[in-house]
């Protein structure tokens, strides 16, 4: 079947949806027919999308070339799990083909990957899109899967090799991405998610919420056994959920160096506190689920890393530290009651003392930040406040910490910035006893 | 002499006969009240036990009910307060039911009016409790959202929203209790309208410069936020 002739879903409502035996996701009849026709595959690449017509063509081409170049003798399927795009995203996916095999250094024509384009059901969000991908992976009994974002501009065919080879050839179960990012980017990852997951589960997965992952069919099936699809996991908590579930359940983990991650600029109006809520809420929920696992862990271990590391020239990133510190100071003035309730008066006094420093000499001590994150996790566990209020009230503190980090590494290179993050992780690990003791 | 004695004993006899006739009613009242007290104690114990099982105290802490009670100088646990409230409501009901066994017209009418008023009183209490909780919840959401946007008067804004909601809740509760409903509606309209008008005048006339500064700062903040290219995730 040529890519151009690959079947896609018909207009909504044309045919009745069906539920595969033993599954909860409803597939349209033509998707069901496609699955029956394909019957079995070795590799599945999932691409969640919502109005990404501008970028998804490049992503599909990179995936097709990656599959043709690195897995030419494997039966592969590309699944576009779409959230109801109205800009022609699904048509772009269906119509994207490799025109010239010579240009990608392939001397013989390779059978192109089959494509399934289907809308997902359930709560709108990346998690629901992934659920459909997992269901199709299970239906086709694939050995290896990878998921890549549809707004990527820097994806190359090598990403497919790097995300899948450890699974197809080295028996790994989960491959997390490792990107080169600007030292100011990924601050939720750098100051909360990476130090926290590393201290909790003892594995140094540097980009636990990277967004592009490889995983085995076994892991996809395992994910489907979990009843999380009506929670925030179905939205943007999916990345941290996938990584933590794989790590906490002792699947074999690796990382793959993918180079720079450049994607479409995010909506500048997107609310930071909502993003923070979705990610941190999912991480705290997972602490409840895996409390017996993380309480036993001390220290952390490196995970095997694949891919050739190279330096990437990254564009300058504009930041406004004064605005961040302004929000932090407003927090001290206005959220006093909540912070005292969550952190206790001792740590609140330490935070207040930071307010007296000028912007130039503002620094957020690593130990204080660690206790803040742990105290928020404990407050979440003890349900001191409604989860949304609790996590969103962390935003000014997070901005204070981010401003401090930006100042600390302003004149430093990427390696020194990385060392600072590593030092923070060590403080998280050293203070873990406090978390374990307070978790009653 | 005998007629004199008859004059003395006749009323006493009548009183005695009336008392004898009344005695079963009195006993019935005492029994009803006693059963009511026992039932109220049992219901209170069951309720407190059930509320503790579902961790009502923790829920009250989260919803701000406990801190509201502390502000009102009420230091018992919410579970105990609710148990005591239900106990006393049941005691009043038992007392009224007991009184009605006396079969006195005045008391019957009082009991009837009390029973008819009970649903209104209950609705008013529900409106007050839930209204207070919702006002606290919304106030906290407003202050967090405003701070996260870097708004300088976050707490003032949240308190204003909370106050307006409490005024609305009080008016609704009083209207439910039918306490001078016309006056309540009129007072509420005047108060609510007055607050809005005062804010409009203060902001529109007295605070033109302040309003300009706030709007300019907000627009600058938005511009700066849009210029910021940091990718937090």
Interface residues (C-beta under 8 A of the other chain):
Chain A: X181 X184 X185 X186 X187 X188 X189 X209 X265 X266 X268 X269 X271 X272 X273 X275 X276 X279 X317 X318 X319 X320 X323 X326 X327 X330 X331 X333 X334 X335 X338 X382 X383 X384 X385 X386 X388 X389 X392 X393 X395 X396 X402
Chain B: X58 X59 X61 X62 X63 X137 X140 X141 X143 X144 X145 X146 X147 X148 X149 X150 X151 X152 X154 X155 X158 X221 X224 X225 X226 X227 X228 X229 X230 X231 X232 X233
